[in-house]
């Protein structure tokens, strides 16, 4: 059975009820609490994720996770970075970023 609620308050209330009633359930976070998941293209494959994170922090984006993608078979690094950005009022502006670390880059969904 799948239950959906309209507000965060209802989500918390339902979750507390299920715990109190000892009913087994699986819960997903509300959409506004989930991080934005983006792909960064255009940076060199040898770019350190730490540098990307610090640069994005200076631009006002808080990163939760960053991963350099690799080729499946050879495990060679690719010039693609998977990034999770904390969802906030300004988080959607990351799609407008056109340059990172002095290099032209694109940010995609």
N, CA, C and O atoms as a GROMACS GRO file, in nm:
protein
  436
    1UNK      N    1   0.083  -0.116   0.000
    1UNK     CA    2   0.000   0.000   0.000
    1UNK      C    3   0.089   0.124   0.000
    1UNK      O    4   0.189   0.129   0.071
    2UNK      N    5   0.053   0.221  -0.079
    2UNK     CA    6   0.129   0.345  -0.086
    2UNK      C    7   0.043   0.459  -0.034
    2UNK      O    8  -0.070   0.479  -0.078
    3UNK      N    9   0.098   0.533   0.060
    3UNK     CA   10   0.029   0.649   0.115
    3UNK      C   11   0.106   0.774   0.079
    3UNK      O   12   0.229   0.776   0.088
    4UNK      N   13   0.036   0.877   0.039
    4UNK     CA   14   0.100   1.006   0.013
    4UNK      C   15   0.027   1.112   0.095
    4UNK      O   16  -0.093   1.103   0.120
    5UNK      N   17   0.102   1.212   0.136
    5UNK     CA   18   0.046   1.322   0.214
    5UNK      C   19   0.080   1.453   0.145
    5UNK      O   20   0.168   1.459   0.059
    6UNK      N   21   0.008   1.558   0.182
    6UNK     CA   22   0.024   1.687   0.115
    6UNK      C   23   0.126   1.780   0.181
    6UNK      O   24   0.183   1.867   0.114
    7UNK      N   25   0.150   1.763   0.310
    7UNK     CA   26   0.240   1.857   0.377
    7UNK      C   27   0.342   1.783   0.462
    7UNK      O   28   0.328   1.664   0.491
    8UNK      N   29   0.445   1.856   0.502
    8UNK     CA   30   0.550   1.800   0.584
    8UNK      C   31   0.496   1.763   0.722
    8UNK      O   32   0.537   1.663   0.781
    9UNK      N   33   0.404   1.844   0.774
    9UNK     CA   34   0.344   1.816   0.904
    9UNK      C   35   0.267   1.684   0.902
    9UNK      O   36   0.276   1.605   0.997
   10UNK      N   37   0.192   1.660   0.795
   10UNK     CA   38   0.119   1.534   0.782
   10UNK      C   39   0.215   1.416   0.768
   10UNK      O   40   0.190   1.307   0.820
   11UNK      N   41   0.325   1.438   0.699
   11UNK     CA   42   0.428   1.335   0.681
   11UNK      C   43   0.483   1.293   0.817
   11UNK      O   44   0.493   1.173   0.846
   12UNK      N   45   0.517   1.389   0.900
   12UNK     CA   46   0.572   1.360   1.033
   12UNK      C   47   0.468   1.291   1.120
   12UNK      O   48   0.499   1.196   1.192
   13UNK      N   49   0.345   1.340   1.115
   13UNK     CA   50   0.237   1.283   1.195
   13UNK      C   51   0.212   1.136   1.157
   13UNK      O   52   0.197   1.050   1.244
   14UNK      N   53   0.206   1.107   1.027
   14UNK     CA   54   0.185   0.970   0.980
   14UNK      C   55   0.301   0.879   1.019
   14UNK      O   56   0.281   0.766   1.062
   15UNK      N   57   0.422   0.930   1.004
   15UNK     CA   58   0.541   0.851   1.038
   15UNK      C   59   0.541   0.817   1.187
   15UNK      O   60   0.569   0.703   1.224
   16UNK      N   61   0.510   0.914   1.271
   16UNK     CA   62   0.505   0.890   1.416
   16UNK      C   63   0.396   0.788   1.451
   16UNK      O   64   0.416   0.704   1.538
   17UNK      N   65   0.282   0.796   1.384
   17UNK     CA   66   0.174   0.701   1.408
   17UNK      C   67   0.216   0.559   1.373
   17UNK      O   68   0.190   0.465   1.448
   18UNK      N   69   0.282   0.543   1.259
   18UNK     CA   70   0.326   0.410   1.216
   18UNK      C   71   0.430   0.352   1.311
   18UNK      O   72   0.429   0.232   1.339
   19UNK      N   73   0.519   0.436   1.359
   19UNK     CA   74   0.621   0.389   1.455
   19UNK      C   75   0.553   0.348   1.585
   19UNK      O   76   0.583   0.242   1.641
   20UNK      N   77   0.462   0.433   1.633
   20UNK     CA   78   0.393   0.406   1.759
   20UNK      C   79   0.309   0.278   1.750
   20UNK      O   80   0.299   0.204   1.848
   21UNK      N   81   0.250   0.253   1.634
   21UNK     CA   82   0.166   0.135   1.615
   21UNK      C   83   0.247   0.010   1.581
   21UNK      O   84   0.190  -0.098   1.565
   22UNK      N   85   0.378   0.026   1.569
   22UNK     CA   86   0.469  -0.084   1.534
   22UNK      C   87   0.432  -0.149   1.400
   22UNK      O   88   0.434  -0.272   1.385
   23UNK      N   89   0.399  -0.064   1.305
   23UNK     CA   90   0.367  -0.110   1.170
   23UNK      C   91   0.493  -0.092   1.085
   23UNK      O   92   0.553   0.015   1.082
   24UNK      N   93   0.530  -0.199   1.016
   24UNK     CA   94   0.649  -0.193   0.931
   24UNK      C   95   0.619  -0.107   0.808
   24UNK      O   96   0.514  -0.122   0.745
   25UNK      N   97   0.711  -0.015   0.775
   25UNK     CA   98   0.690   0.074   0.661
   25UNK      C   99   0.823   0.120   0.604
   25UNK      O  100   0.928   0.110   0.669
   26UNK      N  101   0.816   0.169   0.484
   26UNK     CA  102   0.932   0.229   0.418
   26UNK      C  103   0.891   0.371   0.383
   26UNK      O  104   0.782   0.394   0.332
   27UNK      N  105   0.978   0.463   0.410
   27UNK     CA  106   0.942   0.604   0.394
   27UNK      C  107   1.044   0.673   0.304
   27UNK      O  108   1.164   0.652   0.316
   28UNK      N  109   0.994   0.755   0.213
   28UNK     CA  110   1.084   0.837   0.131
   28UNK      C  111   1.069   0.982   0.175
   28UNK      O  112   0.963   1.025   0.221
   29UNK      N  113   1.176   1.055   0.162
   29UNK     CA  114   1.174   1.196   0.202
   29UNK      C  115   1.086   1.278   0.110
   29UNK      O  116   1.074   1.246  -0.008
   30UNK      N  117   1.024   1.382   0.163
   30UNK     CA  118   0.947   1.472   0.077
   30UNK      C  119   1.038   1.535  -0.029
   30UNK      O  120   1.158   1.551  -0.006
   31UNK      N  121   0.982   1.569  -0.142
   31UNK     CA  122   1.061   1.621  -0.255
   31UNK      C  123   1.143   1.743  -0.216
   31UNK      O  124   1.257   1.758  -0.261
   32UNK      N  125   1.087   1.832  -0.133
   32UNK     CA  126   1.160   1.954  -0.097
   32UNK      C  127   1.280   1.925  -0.007
   32UNK      O  128   1.365   2.012   0.010
   33UNK      N  129   1.288   1.805   0.052
   33UNK     CA  130   1.401   1.769   0.137
   33UNK      C  131   1.509   1.691   0.064
   33UNK      O  132   1.618   1.672   0.116
   34UNK      N  133   1.479   1.645  -0.057
   34UNK     CA  134   1.577   1.568  -0.135
   34UNK      C  135   1.675   1.662  -0.204
   34UNK      O  136   1.638   1.772  -0.244
   35UNK      N  137   1.800   1.618  -0.218
   35UNK     CA  138   1.898   1.703  -0.288
   35UNK      C  139   1.874   1.704  -0.439
   35UNK      O  140   1.816   1.611  -0.495
   36UNK      N  141   1.920   1.812  -0.504
   36UNK     CA  142   1.919   1.817  -0.650
   36UNK      C  143   2.033   1.729  -0.700
   36UNK      O  144   2.143   1.734  -0.645
   37UNK      N  145   2.008   1.652  -0.802
   37UNK     CA  146   2.110   1.564  -0.859
   37UNK      C  147   2.144   1.617  -0.997
   37UNK      O  148   2.058   1.623  -1.085
   38UNK      N  149   2.271   1.654  -1.016
   38UNK     CA  150   2.313   1.715  -1.142
   38UNK      C  151   2.439   1.647  -1.195
   38UNK      O  152   2.508   1.575  -1.123
   39UNK      N  153   2.465   1.672  -1.322
   39UNK     CA  154   2.583   1.620  -1.390
   39UNK      C  155   2.661   1.740  -1.442
   39UNK      O  156   2.605   1.827  -1.508
   40UNK      N  157   2.790   1.743  -1.414
   40UNK     CA  158   2.877   1.850  -1.463
   40UNK      C  159   2.961   1.796  -1.576
   40UNK      O  160   3.031   1.695  -1.560
   41UNK      N  161   2.955   1.862  -1.691
   41UNK     CA  162   3.033   1.825  -1.809
   41UNK      C  163   3.132   1.937  -1.842
   41UNK      O  164   3.107   2.054  -1.813
   42UNK      N  165   3.242   1.900  -1.901
   42UNK     CA  166   3.334   1.998  -1.953
   42UNK      C  167   3.461   2.017  -1.872
   42UNK      O  168   3.556   2.079  -1.921
   43UNK      N  169   3.466   1.965  -1.751
   43UNK     CA  170   3.589   1.975  -1.673
   43UNK      C  171   3.681   1.859  -1.708
   43UNK      O  172   3.636   1.756  -1.757
   44UNK      N  173   3.808   1.877  -1.684
   44UNK     CA  174   3.905   1.772  -1.711
   44UNK      C  175   3.880   1.653  -1.619
   44UNK      O  176   3.835   1.670  -1.506
   45UNK      N  177   3.911   1.534  -1.667
   45UNK     CA  178   3.890   1.414  -1.585
   45UNK      C  179   3.985   1.408  -1.467
   45UNK      O  180   3.962   1.332  -1.373
   46UNK      N  181   4.092   1.487  -1.470
   46UNK     CA  182   4.187   1.487  -1.358
   46UNK      C  183   4.155   1.595  -1.255
   46UNK      O  184   4.230   1.613  -1.159
   47UNK      N  185   4.045   1.667  -1.273
   47UNK     CA  186   4.005   1.769  -1.176
   47UNK      C  187   3.964   1.703  -1.046
   47UNK      O  188   3.890   1.604  -1.046
   48UNK      N  189   4.011   1.756  -0.936
   48UNK     CA  190   3.979   1.700  -0.805
   48UNK      C  191   3.838   1.741  -0.762
   48UNK      O  192   3.802   1.858  -0.771
   49UNK      N  193   3.759   1.646  -0.716
   49UNK     CA  194   3.626   1.679  -0.665
   49UNK      C  195   3.629   1.780  -0.550
   49UNK      O  196   3.534   1.855  -0.530
   50UNK      N  197   3.738   1.781  -0.473
   50UNK     CA  198   3.752   1.876  -0.362
   50UNK      C  199   3.756   2.019  -0.416
   50UNK      O  200   3.697   2.109  -0.357
   51UNK      N  201   3.826   2.041  -0.527
   51UNK     CA  202   3.832   2.175  -0.586
   51UNK      C  203   3.695   2.218  -0.636
   51UNK      O  204   3.656   2.334  -0.619
   52UNK      N  205   3.622   2.126  -0.697
   52UNK     CA  206   3.487   2.159  -0.746
   52UNK      C  207   3.397   2.196  -0.630
   52UNK      O  208   3.323   2.294  -0.636
   53UNK      N  209   3.402   2.117  -0.523
   53UNK     CA  210   3.320   2.143  -0.405
   53UNK      C  211   3.351   2.280  -0.346
   53UNK      O  212   3.259   2.357  -0.316
   54UNK      N  213   3.477   2.312  -0.329
   54UNK     CA  214   3.513   2.442  -0.269
   54UNK      C  215   3.472   2.557  -0.360
   54UNK      O  216   3.428   2.661  -0.312
   55UNK      N  217   3.485   2.540  -0.491
   55UNK     CA  218   3.445   2.645  -0.585
   55UNK      C  219   3.294   2.667  -0.579
   55UNK      O  220   3.247   2.781  -0.579
   56UNK      N  221   3.218   2.560  -0.575
   56UNK     CA  222   3.072   2.572  -0.567
   56UNK      C  223   3.029   2.632  -0.433
   56UNK      O  224   2.930   2.705  -0.428
   57UNK      N  225   3.100   2.602  -0.326
   57UNK     CA  226   3.069   2.662  -0.195
   57UNK      C  227   3.087   2.813  -0.203
   57UNK      O  228   3.006   2.888  -0.147
   58UNK      N  229   3.192   2.859  -0.272
   58UNK     CA  230   3.214   3.004  -0.288
   58UNK      C  231   3.104   3.068  -0.372
   58UNK      O  232   3.075   3.187  -0.356
   59UNK      N  233   3.043   2.990  -0.462
   59UNK     CA  234   2.932   3.041  -0.544
   59UNK      C  235   2.799   3.036  -0.470
   59UNK      O  236   2.698   3.086  -0.520
   60UNK      N  237   2.797   2.974  -0.351
   60UNK     CA  238   2.676   2.970  -0.271
   60UNK      C  239   2.596   2.841  -0.277
   60UNK      O  240   2.481   2.838  -0.235
   61UNK      N  241   2.656   2.734  -0.328
   61UNK     CA  242   2.589   2.604  -0.337
   61UNK      C  243   2.653   2.508  -0.238
   61UNK      O  244   2.776   2.495  -0.233
   62UNK      N  245   2.571   2.441  -0.158
   62UNK     CA  246   2.622   2.344  -0.062
   62UNK      C  247   2.612   2.204  -0.124
   62UNK      O  248   2.503   2.158  -0.156
   63UNK      N  249   2.725   2.139  -0.139
   63UNK     CA  250   2.726   2.006  -0.200
   63UNK      C  251   2.721   1.899  -0.092
   63UNK      O  252   2.792   1.908   0.008
   64UNK      N  253   2.638   1.799  -0.114
   64UNK     CA  254   2.629   1.687  -0.021
   64UNK      C  255   2.720   1.573  -0.064
   64UNK      O  256   2.779   1.504   0.019
   65UNK      N  257   2.732   1.554  -0.196
   65UNK     CA  258   2.811   1.442  -0.247
   65UNK      C  259   2.860   1.478  -0.387
   65UNK      O  260   2.788   1.540  -0.465
   66UNK      N  261   2.983   1.439  -0.417
   66UNK     CA  262   3.035   1.457  -0.552
   66UNK      C  263   3.116   1.332  -0.588
   66UNK      O  264   3.195   1.282  -0.508
   67UNK      N  265   3.094   1.285  -0.710
   67UNK     CA  266   3.161   1.163  -0.756
   67UNK      C  267   3.208   1.182  -0.899
   67UNK      O  268   3.134   1.229  -0.984
   68UNK      N  269   3.333   1.144  -0.925
   68UNK     CA  270   3.383   1.142  -1.063
   68UNK      C  271   3.336   1.013  -1.126
   68UNK      O  272   3.358   0.905  -1.069
   69UNK      N  273   3.273   1.021  -1.240
   69UNK     CA  274   3.225   0.901  -1.308
   69UNK      C  275   3.338   0.834  -1.384
   69UNK      O  276   3.429   0.900  -1.434
   70UNK      N  277   3.331   0.702  -1.392
   70UNK     CA  278   3.434   0.626  -1.462
   70UNK      C  279   3.370   0.536  -1.567
   70UNK      O  280   3.251   0.506  -1.561
   71UNK      N  281   3.451   0.493  -1.662
   71UNK     CA  282   3.403   0.398  -1.763
   71UNK      C  283   3.379   0.264  -1.695
   71UNK      O  284   3.454   0.223  -1.606
   72UNK      N  285   3.275   0.197  -1.738
   72UNK     CA  286   3.232   0.074  -1.670
   72UNK      C  287   3.338  -0.035  -1.676
   72UNK      O  288   3.372  -0.094  -1.573
   73UNK      N  289   3.391  -0.063  -1.791
   73UNK     CA  290   3.483  -0.177  -1.805
   73UNK      C  291   3.626  -0.144  -1.765
   73UNK      O  292   3.691  -0.222  -1.695
   74UNK      N  293   3.676  -0.028  -1.810
   74UNK     CA  294   3.816   0.003  -1.787
   74UNK      C  295   3.841   0.080  -1.658
   74UNK      O  296   3.955   0.090  -1.613
   75UNK      N  297   3.736   0.135  -1.599
   75UNK     CA  298   3.744   0.216  -1.476
   75UNK      C  299   3.827   0.342  -1.496
   75UNK      O  300   3.874   0.402  -1.399
   76UNK      N  301   3.845   0.383  -1.621
   76UNK     CA  302   3.914   0.508  -1.651
   76UNK      C  303   3.823   0.626  -1.616
   76UNK      O  304   3.703   0.620  -1.643
   77UNK      N  305   3.878   0.732  -1.554
   77UNK     CA  306   3.794   0.846  -1.520
   77UNK      C  307   3.746   0.920  -1.645
   77UNK      O  308   3.819   0.934  -1.743
   78UNK      N  309   3.622   0.965  -1.640
   78UNK     CA  310   3.564   1.042  -1.750
   78UNK      C  311   3.552   1.187  -1.706
   78UNK      O  312   3.556   1.216  -1.586
   79UNK      N  313   3.536   1.278  -1.800
   79UNK     CA  314   3.521   1.420  -1.764
   79UNK      C  315   3.377   1.453  -1.722
   79UNK      O  316   3.322   1.554  -1.764
   80UNK      N  317   3.318   1.367  -1.640
   80UNK     CA  318   3.182   1.384  -1.590
   80UNK      C  319   3.182   1.371  -1.439
   80UNK      O  320   3.247   1.283  -1.383
   81UNK      N  321   3.109   1.460  -1.374
   81UNK     CA  322   3.100   1.456  -1.229
   81UNK      C  323   2.953   1.455  -1.189
   81UNK      O  324   2.875   1.539  -1.234
   82UNK      N  325   2.916   1.360  -1.104
   82UNK     CA  326   2.781   1.349  -1.049
   82UNK      C  327   2.781   1.425  -0.917
   82UNK      O  328   2.868   1.405  -0.833
   83UNK      N  329   2.684   1.512  -0.901
   83UNK     CA  330   2.683   1.601  -0.786
   83UNK      C  331   2.545   1.607  -0.724
   83UNK      O  332   2.444   1.613  -0.795
   84UNK      N  333   2.540   1.605  -0.590
   84UNK     CA  334   2.415   1.626  -0.518
   84UNK      C  335   2.427   1.757  -0.443
   84UNK      O  336   2.517   1.775  -0.360
   85UNK      N  337   2.335   1.850  -0.473
   85UNK     CA  338   2.336   1.983  -0.413
   85UNK      C  339   2.218   1.992  -0.317
   85UNK      O  340   2.106   1.952  -0.350
   86UNK      N  341   2.243   2.044  -0.197
   86UNK     CA  342   2.136   2.061  -0.099
   86UNK      C  343   2.027   2.148  -0.158
   86UNK      O  344   2.054   2.256  -0.210
   87UNK      N  345   1.904   2.101  -0.148
   87UNK     CA  346   1.790   2.172  -0.203
   87UNK      C  347   1.762   2.296  -0.119
   87UNK      O  348   1.743   2.286   0.002
   88UNK      N  349   1.759   2.411  -0.183
   88UNK     CA  350   1.729   2.537  -0.117
   88UNK      C  351   1.660   2.629  -0.217
   88UNK      O  352   1.634   2.590  -0.331
   89UNK      N  353   1.631   2.750  -0.174
   89UNK     CA  354   1.563   2.845  -0.263
   89UNK      C  355   1.648   2.882  -0.384
   89UNK      O  356   1.596   2.910  -0.491
   90UNK      N  357   1.780   2.881  -0.367
   90UNK     CA  358   1.870   2.921  -0.475
   90UNK      C  359   1.936   2.803  -0.546
   90UNK      O  360   2.016   2.824  -0.636
   91UNK      N  361   1.903   2.681  -0.507
   91UNK     CA  362   1.970   2.563  -0.564
   91UNK      C  363   1.946   2.549  -0.714
   91UNK      O  364   2.034   2.501  -0.786
   92UNK      N  365   1.830   2.589  -0.762
   92UNK     CA  366   1.799   2.577  -0.906
   92UNK      C  367   1.891   2.663  -0.992
   92UNK      O  368   1.904   2.639  -1.112
   93UNK      N  369   1.954   2.762  -0.932
   93UNK     CA  370   2.044   2.851  -1.008
   93UNK      C  371   2.170   2.779  -1.055
   93UNK      O  372   2.244   2.831  -1.138
   94UNK      N  373   2.195   2.659  -1.002
   94UNK     CA  374   2.315   2.585  -1.043
   94UNK      C  375   2.308   2.550  -1.191
   94UNK      O  376   2.412   2.531  -1.255
   95UNK      N  377   2.187   2.539  -1.246
   95UNK     CA  378   2.174   2.506  -1.389
   95UNK      C  379   2.220   2.622  -1.477
   95UNK      O  380   2.242   2.603  -1.597
   96UNK      N  381   2.235   2.741  -1.420
   96UNK     CA  382   2.282   2.856  -1.496
   96UNK      C  383   2.433   2.874  -1.493
   96UNK      O  384   2.485   2.963  -1.559
   97UNK      N  385   2.503   2.791  -1.418
   97UNK     CA  386   2.648   2.799  -1.410
   97UNK      C  387   2.708   2.755  -1.543
   97UNK      O  388   2.678   2.646  -1.592
   98UNK      N  389   2.792   2.840  -1.601
   98UNK     CA  390   2.853   2.808  -1.731
   98UNK      C  391   3.004   2.790  -1.724
   98UNK      O  392   3.066   2.747  -1.822
   99UNK      N  393   3.064   2.823  -1.610
   99UNK     CA  394   3.209   2.808  -1.595
   99UNK      C  395   3.242   2.768  -1.452
   99UNK      O  396   3.187   2.821  -1.356
  100UNK      N  397   3.334   2.674  -1.440
  100UNK     CA  398   3.384   2.630  -1.310
  100UNK      C  399   3.534   2.619  -1.318
  100UNK      O  400   3.589   2.563  -1.413
  101UNK      N  401   3.602   2.672  -1.217
  101UNK     CA  402   3.748   2.664  -1.208
  101UNK      C  403   3.816   2.719  -1.333
  101UNK      O  404   3.918   2.665  -1.377
  102UNK      N  405   3.761   2.824  -1.390
  102UNK     CA  406   3.820   2.886  -1.508
  102UNK      C  407   3.801   2.809  -1.637
  102UNK      O  408   3.866   2.839  -1.737
  103UNK      N  409   3.713   2.712  -1.636
  103UNK     CA  410   3.688   2.629  -1.754
  103UNK      C  411   3.539   2.634  -1.789
  103UNK      O  412   3.454   2.635  -1.700
  104UNK      N  413   3.509   2.636  -1.918
  104UNK     CA  414   3.369   2.632  -1.959
  104UNK      C  415   3.313   2.494  -1.923
  104UNK      O  416   3.371   2.391  -1.958
  105UNK      N  417   3.201   2.496  -1.854
  105UNK     CA  418   3.138   2.371  -1.811
  105UNK      C  419   2.988   2.386  -1.821
  105UNK      O  420   2.935   2.497  -1.823
  106UNK      N  421   2.920   2.274  -1.828
  106UNK     CA  422   2.774   2.277  -1.829
  106UNK      C  423   2.721   2.190  -1.717
  106UNK      O  424   2.780   2.089  -1.681
  107UNK      N  425   2.608   2.233  -1.662
  107UNK     CA  426   2.543   2.160  -1.554
  107UNK      C  427   2.408   2.113  -1.607
  107UNK      O  428   2.327   2.192  -1.654
  108UNK      N  429   2.385   1.983  -1.598
  108UNK     CA  430   2.263   1.923  -1.654
  108UNK      C  431   2.189   1.844  -1.548
  108UNK      O  432   2.246   1.803  -1.447
  109UNK      N  433   2.062   1.824  -1.572
  109UNK     CA  434   1.982   1.740  -1.481
  109UNK      C  435   2.024   1.596  -1.492
  109UNK      O  436   1.968   1.510  -1.424
   0.00000   0.00000   0.00000
